[in-house]
Amino acid sequence: MSFIAYKVWQPSQAQYEDYRALLCLVIQQNDLKEKDQIFKEMAKVQKHSYPDYALHKPAFKERFAQKVFSQFQDLKRAEQQQARKSLTVCENLLLW
């Protein structure tokens, strides 16, 4: 039973990559520093990434965003600054 709960709460590799890309895109905006601001912007970007006629629009899962954001916070200050300047660097620093 605990394994099933773990799988529900942990993002798959593809989901992790999606949330990593969202975070990396959003943190390029220097005015976004607070976690709540970043999550709000990530949810907005995700919502607008799918056309209105799409049959399946995945819901924003804050727990997945939190996992990626935690890894970002664990980076050294210099690495965080590098991640904020380059999408590629950001994604490489947050490899799972």
The 8 nearest C-alpha neighbors of each residue, nearest first, counted from 0:
[[1, 3, 2, 4, 5, 6, 7, 8],
 [0, 2, 4, 3, 5, 6, 7, 8],
 [1, 3, 5, 0, 4, 6, 7, 8],
 [4, 2, 6, 0, 5, 1, 7, 8],
 [5, 3, 1, 7, 2, 6, 8, 0],
 [4, 6, 2, 8, 3, 7, 9, 1],
 [7, 5, 3, 9, 4, 8, 2, 10],
 [8, 6, 4, 5, 9, 3, 10, 2],
 [7, 9, 5, 6, 4, 10, 62, 63],
 [10, 8, 6, 7, 5, 11, 63, 62],
 [11, 9, 14, 15, 63, 12, 8, 6],
 [10, 12, 14, 13, 15, 9, 6, 16],
 [11, 13, 15, 14, 16, 10, 95, 17],
 [14, 12, 16, 11, 15, 17, 10, 18],
 [15, 13, 17, 11, 10, 16, 12, 18],
 [14, 16, 12, 18, 13, 17, 10, 19],
 [17, 15, 19, 13, 14, 18, 20, 12],
 [18, 16, 14, 20, 15, 19, 21, 13],
 [19, 17, 21, 15, 20, 16, 64, 22],
 [18, 20, 16, 22, 21, 17, 15, 67],
 [19, 21, 23, 17, 18, 22, 24, 16],
 [22, 20, 18, 24, 19, 23, 41, 25],
 [23, 21, 25, 19, 24, 20, 26, 18],
 [22, 24, 20, 26, 21, 25, 86, 89],
 [23, 25, 21, 22, 27, 26, 20, 86],
 [24, 26, 22, 27, 23, 28, 21, 41],
 [27, 25, 28, 23, 83, 24, 22, 31],
 [26, 28, 83, 25, 24, 29, 84, 23],
 [29, 27, 26, 30, 31, 25, 83, 24],
 [28, 30, 31, 27, 26, 32, 83, 84],
 [29, 31, 28, 32, 26, 27, 33, 36],
 [32, 30, 29, 28, 37, 33, 36, 26],
 [31, 33, 30, 34, 37, 36, 29, 26],
 [34, 32, 36, 35, 31, 37, 38, 30],
 [33, 35, 37, 36, 38, 32, 68, 31],
 [36, 34, 38, 37, 33, 39, 40, 32],
 [37, 35, 39, 33, 34, 38, 31, 40],
 [36, 38, 34, 40, 35, 39, 31, 41],
 [39, 37, 41, 35, 40, 36, 34, 42],
 [40, 38, 36, 42, 37, 41, 35, 43],
 [39, 41, 43, 37, 42, 38, 44, 36],
 [40, 42, 38, 44, 43, 39, 21, 37],
 [43, 41, 45, 39, 40, 44, 59, 46],
 [44, 42, 40, 46, 41, 45, 47, 39],
 [45, 43, 41, 47, 46, 42, 48, 40],
 [44, 46, 48, 42, 43, 47, 41, 59],
 [47, 45, 43, 44, 48, 42, 49, 56],
 [48, 46, 44, 49, 45, 43, 50, 51],
 [49, 47, 45, 46, 44, 50, 43, 56],
 [48, 50, 47, 46, 53, 51, 56, 45],
 [51, 49, 52, 53, 48, 47, 56, 46],
 [52, 50, 53, 49, 54, 47, 56, 48],
 [51, 53, 50, 54, 49, 55, 56, 47],
 [54, 52, 50, 55, 51, 49, 56, 57],
 [53, 55, 52, 56, 51, 50, 49, 57],
 [56, 54, 53, 57, 49, 52, 58, 50],
 [55, 57, 58, 53, 49, 54, 46, 50],
 [58, 56, 55, 59, 46, 45, 60, 49],
 [57, 59, 60, 56, 46, 42, 45, 55],
 [58, 60, 42, 61, 57, 45, 46, 41],
 [61, 59, 62, 63, 58, 64, 42, 57],
 [60, 62, 64, 63, 65, 59, 38, 42],
 [61, 63, 65, 64, 60, 66, 8, 9],
 [64, 62, 66, 65, 61, 60, 10, 67],
 [63, 65, 61, 67, 62, 66, 18, 68],
 [64, 66, 62, 68, 63, 67, 69, 61],
 [67, 65, 63, 69, 64, 68, 62, 70],
 [68, 66, 70, 64, 69, 65, 19, 71],
 [67, 69, 71, 65, 70, 66, 64, 72],
 [70, 68, 72, 66, 71, 67, 65, 73],
 [69, 71, 73, 67, 68, 72, 66, 93],
 [70, 72, 68, 69, 73, 74, 67, 79],
 [73, 71, 69, 74, 70, 68, 79, 75],
 [72, 74, 70, 71, 69, 75, 68, 76],
 [75, 73, 72, 71, 78, 79, 76, 70],
 [74, 76, 78, 77, 79, 73, 72, 80],
 [75, 77, 79, 78, 80, 74, 72, 81],
 [78, 76, 80, 79, 75, 81, 74, 82],
 [79, 77, 81, 75, 80, 76, 74, 82],
 [80, 78, 82, 76, 81, 77, 74, 83],
 [79, 81, 77, 83, 78, 82, 76, 84],
 [82, 80, 78, 84, 83, 79, 77, 85],
 [83, 81, 89, 79, 80, 84, 85, 88],
 [82, 84, 27, 80, 81, 26, 85, 79],
 [83, 85, 81, 82, 27, 80, 86, 88],
 [86, 84, 88, 87, 82, 83, 89, 81],
 [87, 85, 89, 88, 23, 90, 24, 82],
 [86, 88, 90, 89, 85, 91, 82, 23],
 [87, 89, 91, 85, 82, 90, 86, 92],
 [90, 88, 82, 86, 92, 87, 91, 23],
 [89, 91, 93, 87, 92, 88, 86, 94],
 [92, 90, 88, 94, 93, 89, 87, 86],
 [93, 91, 89, 90, 94, 88, 82, 78],
 [94, 92, 90, 91, 95, 89, 70, 71],
 [95, 93, 91, 92, 90, 19, 16, 89],
 [94, 93, 15, 12, 16, 92, 67, 70]]
